[in-house]
């Protein structure tokens, strides 16, 4: 399931960055990919909808959120934890 989560999160991020999923590096930051705060919020909504989870994300102060957005890899890890906690 982890590979599936990784693929889906990368697809969501790629859509927001207007890139192909193959262009997304796991070590890239959202800033590297040109995703602004609105794109980040849209990505969070897409993650919530896709995985049926509640993302602990504060759009007004992302640094205080319990959802690590420091890189694509960290976002995938955060989604994996949310999905694991759901079951």
FENMO-V614972 format. One record per backbone hydrogen bond with DSSP energy under -0.5 kcal/mol. NH is the residue of the N-H (numbers start at 0). CO is the residue of the C=O. E is the energy in kcal/mol with one decimal. If there is no record, write none. Layout:
BEGIN
nh/co/e
NH/CO/E
NH/CO/E
END
This chain:
BEGIN
nh/co/e
4/0/-2.5
5/1/-2.7
6/2/-2.7
7/3/-2.5
8/4/-2.7
9/5/-2.5
10/6/-2.2
11/7/-2.2
12/8/-2.6
13/9/-3.0
14/10/-2.2
15/11/-1.8
16/12/-2.2
17/13/-0.8
17/14/-0.6
18/13/-2.5
22/19/-2.3
23/20/-1.7
24/22/-0.6
27/24/-1.3
29/68/-0.5
32/28/-1.5
33/30/-1.4
34/29/-2.8
35/33/-0.6
39/35/-2.3
40/36/-2.2
41/37/-2.5
42/38/-2.3
43/39/-2.5
44/40/-2.4
45/41/-2.3
46/42/-2.5
47/43/-2.5
48/44/-2.4
49/45/-2.9
50/46/-2.5
51/47/-1.1
52/47/-1.1
54/52/-0.6
55/53/-0.5
56/54/-2.3
58/56/-0.7
60/57/-0.9
63/60/-2.0
64/61/-1.5
65/55/-1.3
67/65/-0.6
68/66/-0.6
71/27/-2.3
72/25/-2.8
74/70/-2.0
75/71/-2.3
76/72/-2.3
77/73/-2.3
78/74/-2.3
79/75/-2.5
80/76/-2.0
81/77/-2.0
82/78/-2.8
83/79/-2.4
84/80/-2.2
85/81/-1.0
86/82/-0.9
END
